[in-house]
Amino acid sequence: MSRAKLWINFSKIMLVATIIFAWIFSGWPRIWQNPPIPPEIQEAEASTTNLVVTSCDINDVSDTTCYEAIIADDGSSDTLATKTEHLDAPFQTLSANSVNSATLYYDSWGEMGAGEDWWIYVKDTRDGATICSVDPAPEYASETTDSFDCSAITAAQLSAGVWLYIAGNDAKGPNLNNIEYIRLYVDYTPVVYSVTLDQETFSYGTMNNNTASSTLTLWSGAGIIATNGDTTAKFDIYGANTADWTLDAATSTQNYYTHKFCNETDNNCLASGPYGASFTALTTSPVLLKGSVAPAGQVAFQLSMHTPNPSSVYSTQSAVVTVQASAP
């Protein structure tokens, strides 16, 4: 007996934009190189997966036997044994940018009498509108794998959740039809999360030990603008160690520096001064910048940096700050 192959795309595709900062300490000439560091644009490629049902009801009542039968091709089955019996089963949801094609595969066998038949539908909600169907479904005396096209399904329907509906012909007597595994095979384009920045590189300039500087004082305006791509996304932000200094929440020890951020869009970063309470210390792990950004939406943010107290290294350092877009 044939089996549909299972491919699941576990990766979340995202575009990471990087900002580079550099500074040196007093006593050295100001050195700043501005190499082109554009963010790498990642294109979504088609992916495939088999969606399986997450539960199963017989005549609107949850039934374990029904569920086990239609998710495993192991010889077990569920039977449409009464005149009015029907099965409802929700499929797994799937986040997709678009659907290239979809096919429903099923394994069944039946011993129906003359004039008896049965139907299989994929619906947009439970007992909702039909997306695709086979009506009547084929009848065989032995187990057979069949399929029908369901390419009319949309990305929005997959995201909301679609339903399997199976029923016998109510106008006839009891239909003996045994149903085994059901798979909804989908070829789709994954959702792409992306973010671009209007400032990719800049310099804090020459700074002394144990001093602070901020984008609030470097230039006027709302700070750095992060612009979302075509899909609603969450923005996270995180920092990094430099070649010689460790990123930390405080600079009380040698070769430790701080980098902080403030969401200018949601907070008045000036209210508490350029290094005040409205700023949050960056770490090397992502922290939330904005929980939900609409397509083409923007978030402005400010940065502040505090040099080590003291430093044993007096050369140009580059600190990377990453803004990351992902599923909200």
C-alpha positions in Angstrom: 0.0 0.0 0.0 1.4 3.3 -1.0 2.1 6.1 1.5 2.3 9.9 1.0 5.7 11.3 1.8 5.9 13.8 4.6 7.9 17.0 4.3 7.6 19.7 7.0 9.3 23.0 6.7 10.4 23.8 10.2 12.4 26.9 9.4 11.0 30.4 9.8 12.4 32.5 7.0 13.4 36.0 8.0 15.6 38.9 6.9 18.0 40.3 9.5 19.2 43.8 9.1 22.5 44.7 10.8 23.7 48.1 12.1 27.4 48.6 12.7 28.7 51.1 15.3 32.3 52.2 15.8 34.1 54.4 18.3 37.6 54.9 19.6 38.9 56.5 22.8 40.4 60.0 23.2 44.1 60.4 22.4 43.7 58.6 19.1 42.7 60.1 15.8 39.1 59.5 14.8 39.0 56.5 12.5 35.8 55.4 10.8 35.4 53.1 7.8 32.0 52.8 6.2 32.1 49.6 4.3 28.9 48.6 2.3 27.1 46.1 4.5 23.6 45.7 2.9 21.3 43.2 4.5 21.1 39.9 2.6 17.7 39.5 0.9 16.3 36.1 1.3 13.7 34.8 -1.2 11.0 32.4 -0.2 11.0 29.1 -2.1 8.2 26.7 -2.5 7.8 24.1 0.2 5.6 21.0 0.7 3.9 19.4 3.7 1.2 16.9 4.5 -1.4 18.2 6.8 -3.1 15.7 9.1 -6.3 16.0 11.1 -6.1 16.8 14.8 -9.3 15.1 16.0 -12.3 13.4 14.6 -16.1 13.4 15.4 -18.7 10.9 14.4 -22.1 12.5 14.2 -20.6 15.6 16.0 -19.3 13.5 19.0 -15.6 13.1 19.5 -14.4 9.6 18.7 -10.9 8.2 19.3 -11.4 5.2 17.0 -12.3 7.5 14.2 -9.3 9.7 14.8 -6.9 6.8 15.0 -8.2 5.3 11.8 -7.8 8.3 9.5 -4.3 9.4 10.7 -2.5 6.0 10.4 -2.2 3.7 7.5 -1.9 0.6 9.6 -4.8 -1.5 8.7 -7.2 0.1 11.1 -10.3 1.8 9.7 -13.5 3.5 10.5 -16.8 2.4 8.9 -19.8 4.4 7.7 -22.1 1.8 9.1 -25.4 3.7 9.6 -27.6 5.6 7.2 -27.0 9.0 8.8 -23.4 8.7 9.9 -20.9 11.4 9.0 -17.4 12.3 10.1 -15.9 15.7 10.8 -12.2 16.3 11.3 -10.1 19.5 11.4 -6.8 19.6 9.7 -3.7 21.2 11.1 -3.3 24.9 10.3 -0.6 26.2 8.0 0.9 29.7 7.6 1.6 30.3 3.9 2.1 33.2 1.7 0.4 31.5 -1.2 -0.8 28.0 -2.3 0.6 26.5 -5.5 -1.4 23.3 -5.4 -3.1 20.9 -3.0 -4.2 17.3 -3.2 -6.2 15.2 -0.7 -5.1 11.6 -0.5 -7.3 8.9 1.2 -7.3 5.1 1.6 -10.6 3.3 1.7 -12.5 0.2 0.7 -16.2 -0.5 0.6 -19.0 -3.0 0.0 -21.9 -0.8 -0.9 -25.1 -2.0 -2.5 -26.5 -0.9 -5.8 -27.3 2.8 -5.8 -25.4 3.5 -2.6 -22.6 6.1 -2.5 -20.6 8.3 -0.2 -18.9 11.7 -0.3 -15.7 13.4 0.8 -15.4 17.2 1.2 -12.9 19.7 2.4 -14.7 22.7 3.9 -13.5 26.1 4.9 -15.1 25.7 8.4 -17.0 22.9 10.1 -20.1 22.4 8.0 -19.0 25.4 6.0 -18.6 26.1 2.3 -17.0 23.4 0.1 -13.5 24.0 -1.1 -13.0 20.7 -3.0 -14.8 17.3 -3.0 -15.3 14.0 -4.6 -19.0 13.3 -4.9 -19.6 10.4 -5.1 -16.4 8.9 -3.9 -15.1 5.7 -5.7 -16.1 2.3 -4.4 -13.8 -0.7 -4.3 -13.9 -4.2 -2.8 -10.4 -3.8 -1.5 -8.1 -1.1 0.0 -7.2 1.5 -2.6 -5.4 4.8 -2.4 -7.2 7.6 -4.2 -6.9 11.4 -4.4 -8.6 14.5 -5.7 -7.4 18.0 -6.5 -7.9 20.7 -3.9 -5.9 23.5 -5.4 -8.8 25.9 -4.9 -7.7 26.2 -1.2 -6.3 29.5 -0.2 -3.5 30.6 2.2 -6.1 32.4 4.4 -8.2 29.2 4.6 -5.2 27.1 5.6 -4.3 29.7 8.3 -7.8 29.7 9.7 -8.1 25.9 9.5 -10.0 23.7 7.1 -12.2 20.6 7.8 -12.6 17.2 6.4 -16.3 16.0 6.0 -17.2 12.5 5.1 -20.8 11.2 4.8 -22.9 8.4 3.3 -25.9 8.7 1.0 -28.7 9.5 3.5 -31.3 8.5 0.8 -30.1 4.9 0.8 -29.6 2.2 3.4 -26.5 1.8 5.6 -23.3 2.1 3.7 -20.4 -0.2 4.6 -17.3 1.8 3.7 -14.1 1.6 5.6 -11.9 4.7 5.7 -8.2 4.7 6.6 -5.6 7.5 6.4 -6.4 11.0 5.1 -3.6 13.4 4.1 -3.9 17.0 2.6 -0.7 17.4 0.6 0.1 21.1 0.1 2.7 22.8 -2.1 3.0 26.4 -0.9 5.2 29.4 -0.6 6.2 30.1 3.0 5.6 33.4 4.7 8.7 35.7 4.5 9.4 38.1 7.4 11.7 41.0 6.5 12.9 44.3 7.9 15.0 47.1 6.5 16.8 50.0 8.3 17.3 53.6 7.1 20.6 53.6 9.0 22.9 50.6 8.4 26.2 52.1 9.7 27.2 55.1 11.7 29.9 56.2 14.1 29.7 57.3 17.7 33.1 59.0 17.2 35.9 59.5 19.7 34.9 58.7 23.3 36.7 58.6 26.6 36.7 55.8 29.2 33.4 55.6 31.1 31.4 58.0 28.9 28.1 57.8 27.1 26.7 58.8 23.7 23.4 58.5 22.1 21.8 58.7 18.7 19.6 61.4 20.3 22.5 63.7 20.2 24.2 62.5 17.0 21.4 63.6 14.7 17.9 65.1 14.8 14.8 63.2 14.0 13.2 60.0 15.3 16.4 57.9 15.4 16.7 54.8 13.3 13.7 53.7 11.3 12.9 50.0 10.9 10.5 49.3 8.1 8.5 46.0 8.0 8.1 43.9 4.8 4.9 42.4 3.4 3.8 40.3 6.4 2.7 41.4 9.9 5.8 40.7 12.0 7.3 41.0 15.5 10.5 42.9 15.8 13.2 41.8 18.2 16.6 43.5 18.9 19.8 42.3 20.4 23.5 43.3 20.7 26.9 41.6 20.6 30.3 41.6 22.1 33.0 43.4 20.2 36.4 42.0 19.4 37.8 43.2 22.8 34.8 44.2 25.0 31.9 42.3 26.5 28.4 43.6 26.3 26.8 43.9 29.8 24.2 45.8 31.7 26.9 47.8 33.5 30.4 49.1 32.9 31.8 48.9 36.4 34.6 46.5 35.4 37.3 46.5 32.8 36.4 46.0 29.2 32.7 45.8 29.7 30.5 48.2 27.8 26.7 48.8 27.5 24.4 49.3 24.6 20.8 50.4 25.2 17.8 51.0 23.1 14.5 52.9 23.3 11.4 52.5 21.2 10.9 56.0 20.0 7.5 55.1 18.4 5.9 54.0 21.6 8.0 55.9 24.2 9.2 59.4 24.6 12.9 58.6 24.6 13.8 62.3 25.4 11.6 62.3 28.5 14.2 60.9 30.8 17.3 62.2 28.9 19.4 60.4 26.4 20.5 57.6 28.8 17.5 57.5 31.1 14.9 55.0 32.4 13.2 54.7 29.0 16.3 53.0 27.6 16.6 49.2 28.0 20.0 47.4 28.1 20.7 45.2 25.1 21.9 41.6 25.6 23.2 39.0 23.2 19.7 37.4 23.3 16.7 38.9 21.4 14.4 41.2 23.4 11.1 42.7 22.1 11.3 46.0 20.2 7.7 45.8 18.9 5.2 43.0 19.3 3.2 43.5 16.0 4.2 45.6 13.0 1.8 45.8 10.1 3.0 45.3 6.5 5.1 48.3 5.5 4.7 49.6 9.1 7.6 51.4 10.8 9.2 51.5 14.2 11.7 54.2 15.2 14.2 53.5 17.9 17.2 55.3 19.6 20.4 53.8 20.8 22.9 54.8 23.6 26.3 53.4 24.3 28.6 53.6 27.4 32.3 52.8 27.1 34.1 50.5 29.5 35.3 51.7 32.9 38.2 51.4 32.2 39.4 49.8 28.9 42.7 48.1 28.3 42.3 48.3 24.6 42.3 51.6 22.7 41.6 50.6 19.1 38.5 51.0 17.0 35.7 48.6 18.0 32.6 47.6 16.1 29.4 46.7 17.9 26.7 44.9 16.0 23.1 45.5 16.8 20.6 43.2 15.0 16.9 43.9 14.4 15.1 40.6 13.6 11.6 40.1 12.1 9.7 37.0 12.9 6.1 35.6 13.4 4.2 37.7 16.0 
